[in-house]
Amino acid sequence: MCSPEEAALLQQEEVFSATLARISNLVLQPLLTAEPSDPRGRECLRLLQQLHRCAQQLWEVTERSLRSLRERLRHPEAIGLESLLLLHEADHVLQVHMEYIESYTSCVVMQAFQKAAKQRRDYWRGQRKALRQLLWGVNPKGSMGTALVQALRQPLTHHVQKYALLLRSLGDTVGECHPARELVVHTAALFGDLQSFMKQALDQAEATQALWHTLSSRLRDALCTPARRLLQDSQDVPVTVTPLRAERALLFDDVLVLLQGHSAHTFDLKLVWVDREQDGCAFHLLTPEEEFFFGSKSPQDLVVWRYMVTQAVCQALRGKKDFPVLGAGLASCETPTCRSVAYTFLAEGRLCQATYEGEWCRGRPHGKGTLKWPDGQNHVGSFCQGLEHGFGVCLVPQASEDTFDCYKCHWREGSMCGYGVCEYGADEVYKGYFQAGLRHGFGVLESTPQAPHPCKYTGHWERGQRSGYGIQEDGDRGERYIGMWQADQRHGPGLLVTQAGACYQGTFQADKMAGPGILLSEDDSLYEGNFTRDLTLLGKGKVTFPNGYTLEGSFDSVARRGLYTQGVLDMAAPPPDPSSTCKRQLGLGAFPVESRWQGVCGPFRDFVRAGCPGDLQEALLGFHVQSLRELRESQEYLCCERTLLDDGVGRMEDILEEVARHREPEALQQCLRKALSSSLHPLGKLLRTLMLTFQATYAGFGANKHLQGLAQEEVKQHAQELWAAYRGLLQVALQRKGEAPAEEEDAETRKLQVHGLVLPLMLPSFYAELFTLYLLLHEREDSLYSQGIANLSLFPDTRLLELLDVQQHLWPLKDLMLTTNQRHSLVSATECLQKIVTTVDPREKLEALERTYEEIEATVSQVLGQEHKLPMDDLLPLLIYVVVRARIQHLGAEIHLTRDMMDPSHTGGRYDFLLTALESCYQHIQRDGRHASTAHLPGLQGGAVARPPLDQA
């Protein structure tokens, strides 16, 4: 059975549906026939059209609800109460009612009905009687605008009131266990809330309409919008505003307006913060560009204003009106501290006309955001208290061309500070450190391949200028400068290496070389004397030619006529010492190795001193970005595709935990190998930066034999720096774990760890460039050696053993028939020796040499049928035999690199003795092997130094 309340609901909906139809025909449709010419009139027409659509939707949903009620009343047994559209689509029905109310109140605020009535005054005067039949309580002498307002308001108000009463009554009749009980209660509550919402909306609309009459036309035009509602007026609840001295404060649902004469200061509520601190007689408001205080003599008035501003801000941030009334359902009585909003700055300053979109905190950009200027400049990244802080990408348009400078950098308090990658249009790229917005510390400035004048600087900067130790390569001139800088100019000791192979060493002043210096030409001629600023020989000097001749006197040059000299040519001088010309090393002592690359190691030390914070790892140790691309005006370039850690702080904790856990020798070696091979590990980052400096100095036409000494000591220094970096990480790791710090190392222990542990692990990263320098330095000796090897390789085994004066009883043969199944071979020794070129680790090279000796001794012992220890006189010829058969290329470079890089603890020991023996073989082959094809090699025993067997060395 259907309840009486359901029948009453049916009757109410029939009445309301019919009323809506009459309102549409009698009021709304005639209102739409006007054709206004002014902007305000067109705006009112648009609002009336919207109201007509909302009324149509309201009528349609009422008709659907009416049909569902009729079906229910016809078939009460078959159709349950819960099937009523009014119940199961209550939220949708409510939304349609609210949209109609919003549209209606917008028309009230803009006085759309009054303006429409004026435009068709005669028509509406004739409709007064029809309107009186539709409404009750209409003053027959009142204005037609007021009558139209009532015609659209009164039926809805009455309908919602009746709905709420009937639904509450229906809820009382439905039992607790009825399946539709919850739906009925919910719908009744919604329409009860709708009553409150509608009353507040109508009151706000009337107050807003009344406000516009009190303002000047200028202010009304600036402030009046259909959706804006007045919430509070200081003329109703007095309040003072300081320091702006506003005459009147108006709180709308979207903005706060402070009036001063004919001007209005407008503040978007989404960007208004109500300070939680207050002294009882005032409260503090913060905005992006202003801050002020609201005060009042009445504490109650102040409480009202604070509450209304707080609720209005919260409502604006939610983006929809509170339901049913302002502040309803708000969990907190405070405005959110952090929020995401867009704002355009207006005050003069660096942010003038810039638009910020992103996260805010207490009136300042704070967190992730985007800052855009009208001229095309953009900054995307992190902000702190209104300033760029943390990683950010900044795009700055160039004035002359349609190109941009792109800065991918870490920022501190508004300036670039820390590591960054900057792309200057399509011409240059800088990768390095900044301080206070200027290049400062280590950095690389390199021109792009398409730049008209290719150039690259790798080194130190100070306040935006090249200063300290640095390397500059000039592609146009084919030169590389290695040395000191000051105020963006070459200044102090320096080397100049040309692509042709010439080397200059001297003192530079104001970017030019002047005074005494050294010139080593590509043919190993040596000049010692004075130079002009353009590197021309001038004044007293001495030339030493490769053949030993010397020319000493005065030098001068005349344009287009070449070099002139007046002096003495000495052709009787003895040949020069190779170490003074061919192998002369430049730069040693001029640039102390421990201070060359402090700009690289300094940030790492700062990182360790700060306790290795994960959030500073990129700023201090750098990051990787993809290679330069042509910059265009596109948002995609505001995204830095850098290699990021999943969690910088968490990963740093893992790194330190691993460092603290692996301290035993074998575990430590594995830990360091893993760290140095990772581009995300602090030690790996440091190694890669040191590699970059090494390649910038010694690769390309910087590969000059006269720089081998510089390179060798630099590699050893890098190993020391990496060990010191590891020790720094270890101390931080132990400190975080609450353990006692590691014991201080003495110099000897540190040297053993550097050469025995770190150097073998990091040497592969520098080996290609370093070995090339050794090849060039020993090119002449290796050429003679190769010629000797080629000649000696032509001899069969017996002939070669005979030539080398190997005692016949030590020959690895049973007889002279040399049958295959009878021969005791030295093939194993030869294979062992060949392994020295398969590794870059000096210790592994020495171990291969040791196994070679053991194989030789084992072969001889097998020949003699007893264990036999070889003295030097017997070892050297056999070792020469093995070296010849091994045919190792560039053996001189291998020997000298191994000796220079081996652990100092091996000096004077077994490995040192074996390396000396191998070097002696190398010298014999290059001295005597060249003539082996035409003459018997002289005996070796007489020229060798007798030594005890190796097990006694």
Protein Blocks (a to p, Z undefined) as FASTA:
>chain_A
ZZfklmmmmmmmmmmmmmmmmmmmmmmmmmmmpccfbfklmmmmmmmmmmmmmmmmmmmm
mmmmmmmmmmmmmmmmlpcfklpmklmmmmmmmmmmmmmmmmmmmmmmnommmmmmmmmm
mlmmmmmmmmmmmpghiafkbcfklmmmmmmmmmmmmmmmmmmmmmmmmmmmpcfklmkl
mmmmmmmmmmmmmmmmmmmmmmmmmmmmmmmmmpcfklmmmmmcfklccfbdfklmgcdd
dfklpabdcddfkbccddehjbccdddfklcccdfbdghjaccdddfkbccddddfblkl
mmmmmmmmmmmmmmmmnopacdfbghihpabfcdcfbdcdddddfbgcjkgoiaceddde
ehiaedjdddddfkopacddddeehiaedjdddddddfkbccddddddddeehiaedjdd
ddehjlbccddddeehiaedjddddddfklmbdcddddddeehiaedjdddddfknopac
edddeehiaedjdddddfkopacddddeehiaedjdddddfkopacdddddfkopaedjd
ddddfkopacdddddddehkapaddddddfkbccddfklmmmocehihjlcfklmmmmmm
mmmmmmmmnoppaklmmmmnopaddddddddddfklmpccddddfblmlmmmmmmmmmmm
mmcfklmmmmmmmmmmpckbmklmmmmmmmmmmmmmmgcjllcfklmmmmmmmmmmmmmm
mmmmmmmmmmmmmmmnopacdddddfklmmmmmmmmmmmmmmmmmmmmmmmmmmmmmmmm
mmmmmmmmmmmmmpcfklmmmmnopafklpccfblnopaklpccfklmmmmmmmmmmpcb
fklmmmmmmmmmmmmmmmmmmmnopacdddfklmmmmmmmmmmmnopghklmmmmmmmmm
mcfklgoplklmmmmmmmmmmmmmmmmmmmmmmoccddfklmpccdddfklZZ
